[in-house]
């Protein structure tokens, strides 16, 4: 191939780059050594044919990507290929220098039709002639030429959308010597276009010679739609006239089990120990359209610890279930039960019973079924289309290129990477084409989404394609993750083009490592600022989420169901979007326990509370008279606030306004990106990483589990102590009036009585002024021992004395 030399140089360069730390391995203590390489970099690519500044808005098609010129060859059909002695098996060979591709052959057909498009990047063409030959598969390899057509590369016309497609033409075939062949014509179209061409998504890239024919679909760019998900609410109310298998069993422990596909849920055991139990319990399922399976409910009796006896079952087709889009309670129905019995000849008979099951079934379309059910939601719309609202804007994403990707596998003795990108926003998923054998791939593909809420996140992931060969040659492998990027739309300015290079960071059991960089161009456009701003005042989720909220257990269960449904539906597409890709994009497992994440969240809380702590430190310095000028100024402001209390709130809001205006100059210029320091990924202990990537349930030996359990107990003990201290302070506050300590309560009531008389005589303004000056008194007037109020409060009783 023409680009083999270039790829070989890239492979050697990548191997040299990874020689120090080892290819695919993290640099030890990377966060301390070089934080700069994990940061976001602003770039200035040539978009839409010209260099664009950040605030300039382009208006042409595919204006967020760099234009790439491709040579297209469309082989439409042929005619009059019949020979004198036999009908041929014609196929077409397209050859451009070292690039060579074949169409499928047509058996015994003198007028074959192919309608196949071949393309190659123009900058990779090193030949001056395009040779298109018609060959006969039944002839010998040296004598299979039926005729050919040649084109000069420099004379091929250029076509750029929105120009209409180039019309194919009939060409007479010629021999190798240039003589016209007596029989046979070929309809072709040859042109130079860009990635915006309509033929580009389905074109066969001639440089993809490493891909087997049966896996060629795995390298093409595609758009996927996530299935529309519904909440199926099964309200199990009661049952009547149940018939236990044991006639002498008068107090059965009855529960209902619901089956939908591979998911089974059950109610609690009814408190009514009779043949007419009641539950009034909701079981929630996630179901995707079209509804292909039936809901099966079984009424069972727990006759022993490990034995459940089926008392009856019913099957409900999902097509008969009501779709609820408002707040009206669905109508309940009685369903007759049946039971399978064994006949005399071993056959299974279905017997109808007099028992009945009272159910209320509904598809709740007024909810937003989060397809990912994580904090990185990209869609807040209700499932029912009747509740959909018009979009407020458009999100445009240009996936430009990647740089310095890590070698993910070996091919022909050299490290290589076959990278492709996946982007997810709302129900629309996109997949770019796979760029073969390149550490610096260029995609230059642009996609568009409708935006209904600006407080949503688009996720872009980069993967290595492991499905380029047939079975036994890597076809059963999983696509490897290279990294991902999240961009929250609310952090973007409207109508501005953001062009940045994002680091691709992956956390593995061996540590954090940078896998390369991906260059993106993002623009969030909004037609009406009023419509966008009005969204901020509306509820984030549909109203049913607030009227009938889901429990934490239901959310966890529904998250698992929805992830499974989406991954299975995507894997059935062609080409499939595989399970490992979908789960990585949906952040499956992000809710599992991790010491690293716990530390990160602790530091996040600490950063928030640090502002309060800084205020307390400042006030302590004022009270300590560290800087007498500032202390006197605070006394003056305090005195003015007491004398003119009507100006307090207005002064506070004016101060906040001035702070906001002052910080406008230092506002963030770049979108947020993955931060290894915030994630505590640059200083995590190897054992903590090993625990984080452990399976659930654990697969580690007993000694490792014992050590981790002890560590978890140590961490939990500190949290337990903190929670106990907070509870103690609250209980002490409540014990002031509870007479648990009669002497303390009596003292408090006496103080309250004198305080009521004091405040009746002394204005509150005077008391507040005196309290403020007393708090900020000079240190020489202070005592080093705790005050009487603090000592009294610490002596109050709490319920901690009653704990075992």
RAGI-V200460 format. One line per field, one symbol per residue. ss: DSSP state (@ for helix, = for strand, . for the rest). burial: # if it has 24 or more other ideal C-beta (glycine too) atoms within 12 Angstrom, else .. A space follows every 10 residues. Layout:
ss: ???
burial: ???
This chain:
ss: ...@@@@@@@ @@@@@@@... .........@ @@@..@@@.. ==...==..= =......... ........== =========. .........= ======..== ==...=.... ..======== =@@@....== ======.... @@@.====== ==@@@..=.. ........== ====.....= ========== ====...... ...==..... ..@@@@@@@. .====...== ========== .......... ...======= ..====.... .......=== ========.. ...======= ====..==== =======@@@ ..==...... ..======== ==.....=== ========== ====...... .......... ....@@@... ..======== ===.....== =..===..== =====..=== =...=..... .========= =.....==== ====...... .........= ========@@ @..=..==== ========.. ========== ======..@@ @@@@@..... ...@@@@... .@@@@@@@@@ @@@@@@@@@@ @.......@@ @@@@@..... ....@@@@@@ @@@@@@@@@@ @@@@@@@@@@ @@@....@@@ @@@@@@@@@@ @@@.@@@@@@ @@@@@@@@@@ @@@....... .......... .....@@@@@ @@........ .@@@@@@@@@ @@@@@@@@@@ @@@@@@@@@@ @@@@...... .@@@@@@@@@ @@@@@@@@@@ @..@@@@@@@ @@@@@...@@ @......@@@ @@@@....@@ @@..
burial: #.##..#..# #..#..##.. ..##.##..# #.....##.# ..#.#.##.. .#.#...#.. .######### ########.# #......### ######..## ###.##...# .#.#.##### ##.##.#..# #######... ...####### #.#..#..## .....#.#.. ####...... #..####### #######.## #.######## #...###### ####.##### ########## .###...... .######### ..#.###.## ....#.###. #########. #...###### ##......## ####.#.#.. #####....# ....#####. .......... ..#.###### ########## ####.##### ####..#... ########## #########. #...###### ########## ########## ########## ########## #########. ...#....## ########## ########## ########.. ########## ######.... .#..#..... ##.#.....# ...##.#### ########## #.#.####.# ########.# ...####### .......... .......... .##....... #..##..#.. .#........ .......... .........# #.##.#.### ####...### ###....... .......#.. .......... .......#.. ##..##.... ...#...#.. .......... .......... .#...#.... .......... ..#..###.. ....
